[in-house]
Amino acid sequence: MKLINGLAVFEDGHKNNKPVVFIHGFPFDHTMWHNQIDFLKNDFYCVTYDLRGLGQSKAGQGQYTIEGFTDDLFEIMDELKLSRPVLCGLSMGGYIALRAMERNQERFSGLALMDTKASADDNEGKLKRADGIKKINLQGIKNFIAGFVPNCFGDIAMQEMKDMYETTLDKSLKSDPVGVKGCLLAMAGRTDTEPFLEKIEVPALVMCGSLDKLIPPEVMRGMAEKIKGSEFASVPRAGHITPLENPEFVNDVLAGFLRRLIKK
C-alpha cells in the first residue's frame, strides 16, 4: 500500500502491462475487487484504492463531491504515471468514472461500468440520502450500514455465500461515519452525465447483476444502448455487488473485454 494525498492505493501486477484502475462502490472498500485482481494481475497492471473516507483512506472533514473524488482519481493517475488506463467503476465508482470520462476521456483507453447509472438523483433520491445522514447522526453508523448493505446483495448471495456477505458487511460496519456521510452528500449533489453517454468514444463494457434491486438491468441496458458500440452483459445470480456475488462470470467477461482492447 502507498498513500497518495491521504488515499490508500494498492498496486498488483507488472507496471509494463496495460493499467486498469478499479473504483469501488459505496460503502465498501478496494477489497471488493480482490477476485478480479487475483484473476487479472498476471496480465494487467491493476490499481485499486479506497475512496476518500472509506476503507483505509482518511476521512478529513467529510465535505465531499464527485468532482473532488474525480480530482483524487486524476492525482493517483499522475502520481503513478498511468498512461491511458482502462477505468472500471461500480455504483458510486461508476459515477466517478463517468465524470472523469466527461472531463477528459482522452486520458483513458477503455471504460467498464458495473451496476451504476449516469442520471443524477431525483428529488426522492436526494431525500433518501438526507435521511441516511440523519439516521447516522441519530442512530449511529452501524444502524445505517445494517439497513443499507442487505439491499446491495441478491438473496442468493446472502443465502449461499454467507461468509463473503458477512465479511463484507463486517468491514462496512467499521466505516468512519464522517466518510460515509460525506459520500452520501457527494452522491446527492452529483451532476447528470446522461447527455455525455453518446459522446463516449472509447470501447465500453456495461455489466449489471440480473437481481440488482438498486439499479435494475433494464436501466443499465438503456445506458449501454446510448454508448455507441458498447458491450452489455447481465450477470446471473447477482445483485448490486456483482464482482463478489458472481466473480467467475465477471472475471470472464471483464478479461475478454480487456484482452480485446490490447489487440486493437
N, C-alpha and C positions, 0 to 999 in steps of 0.2 A: 504493500500500500504506500502511496505517496500523497501528501497534502498539497493541493493547489488552491490557493485563496480560501482556505478553510474547508475545502471539499475533499472527501476521501475518494481517491482514484485508484483503480486496480487494472493491471495490465497482464494479459495472458497471450502467449504465442510470440512468434518472432516478428520483430519490427519491420523486417523486409517484406513481410506478407501484406496482403490487402487489409487495410484497417477497417474495423467495424465498431461503431460506437453504440452501446446499448443504454437506453434511458428507461428506468423502471417506472412503475405505476405507484399510485398513492393508495395506502400509506405504508408502502413496503420499502425495500432497500435493494441494493445491487445483487443480492444473493438469489433473487427471483429468476435470474438468468443463468444459474450455475449449470443446469443441464445443457444449455446451448453452448456455454463457454467450453465445457468439457468436450463437447462434440466437435467444435469448430477450431479450437486453439492450435491444432497441428497444421492447419492450412491457412489460418487467418490471424491477424493481429487484433485481438479482442480487447476493447477498452470498456470497462463498466465504472460507474461511480454512484455514490449516494447523493441524491438531490439535497440541496441545502435544507437543513432542519430535520432530515430523515437519516436513519442508519447511523453511520459514524461521522457524518458531516455536521459541523457546528450550526446551531440554530440562529445565533445572533439575536437581533431584535424581532425577528419573525414578520417583518413587513415585506412580503414577497410579491412579485408579479411574474407572470410568464415571461415578460420582457427581461427581467432580471435573471431568471433561470436560463434564458437563451444566451444572455451575456456570459453566464457561467460556462455553458457548453462551448462557446467560441474561445473562452480563455483556456479551457482544457485542451482544445484542439491546437491552439497556438503554443501552449507550453510543451505539449508532446510532439509538436511539429507534424501533425497528421495531414497527409496530402489526400484530399478528396475521399474521405471515408464514406462508407455506407452508413446511413443513420437508421437505427432501429428503435422505435419508441412504442410503449404500451400505455394506453389510457392517458394519464397526465403526461407521461413521457411522450405520447403521440402529440399532445397539444404543443409541447416544446419543440418537437421535431418539425411539425408543420410551420410553426412560426420561424424557426431557423431557416427552413427552406424558403419561406416567403421573403426573408430578409436578404438571403444570399445563397441561392441554390447552386451557384457556380462552385461553391466550396465542397459540394458533395457529388458522389458518383452514383448513388442509389438510395432508395428510401423503402423501409419496411415499416408498415403501420399495423399494430395489433390492438384490437379491442379499444378503439378510440373514435373520435369524431372531430369534424372540422368546425361545426357550429358552436357558437358561444352559448352559455347558459341563458335560457329564457328566464322570465321573472320567477316562475315556480322553482327553477333550478337554483337561482340566486338565493331565494328564501330558504331552501334546504341547506345550502352552505352556511347561511347565517345561523340557522337552527343548530347546525353541527358545532359551530363556535360557542353558541350559548350552552349547549349540552356539556361541552368540555369545561367551560367556566363554572357551571353549577354542579355537575356530577363527576367530573374528572375524566382524564384521558381514557382510562380503562373501560368505562361505561360506553364512551363513544365508539372506541375500537371494537368492543364486543358486539355492538349493534350494527356496525358498518361492514366489517370484514366478511361475515357469512354471506352477504349479498354478492360478494365478489366471486364466490365459488359455486359451481354447479353441485347439485345434490349427489351426483355420482362420486365426485372427488371427496366430498365430506364423509361419505359412507365407506368408500373403498380405498381411500388414500388418507386415512386418519392421521398417520404420523406426519406426513407432509403438511396437511392442513393445520394440525395443532402446533407444529414447529413454526409455521408462517404466522399464525395467529399470535403465538407467544412473543415473537420478535416485535410484532406491531404493538402489542400491549406495553412494550417498554419504550415506545416513542416519546420524544420530547413534546409536551403539549404546545409549547411555543412554535415548534416547527410544524406540527400538524395544523394548527390554526392558521399559520402563515400560508400553508399550501391551500387551505380552503379559501382564503382571501384571494390568492393568485388565480385559482380556477374560476371563482365568481367574477373576477374582473378581466378575464381574458378576452381577446379580440376574436372576431369571427373570421376564420381562414377559408370558409366555404368558397368565396369567389376566386380564391387562388388555385383551387384544385385543378382547374382546366389549364392553368399555366405551368403546371409541373412538367418538366421536360426530361428528368432523369428516370430511369427504369424504376418502377414501383411495385411493391407487393403489399396486398391488403389481406389481413387474416382476422378471423373473428370466431370465437367459440360458438358452437351451434346452440349452446344452452345459456348464452350470455344474457343475464337479466338486466344489466345496466345499459348496455349498448347492443341491441338485438342485431342479428346478422343482416336483416334487411336494410338497416341503417348503413352498415359498412359496405354492403353490396352497392347501395346507391352512391356512396362516396367513391368506390372503385370505378364505377361507370363514368364518373366525371374526370378521372385521371386517365388521360389517353394512353392506351397500350398497357395499362396496369394488369397485374395478375390478381385473382381473388381466390381465397381458399377458406372454406368453412371447416373449423377444427372440431371433429366429432367428440362427443362425451366430455366437452369442456365448457366452463362458464367464462368468466371475465379474465381469469388469470391463466390463459392458455399455455404459456411456457412451463408452468408447473403441473397443470392438470392433464395435459397430453403431450409430454415433452418429445416422445418419439415422432409423432406426426409433425409437430412444429419444427423439430430438427431437420427432418427430411425435406420439408417444403422450403425452409429457410436456406439450407445448404444448397439445394438445387438452384434457387434464385441467385445466390452469391456466386456460385460456380459459373452460371451463365453470364454474369456480369464480367467476370475475369476474362472470359473468352471473347468478349466484344472489343 
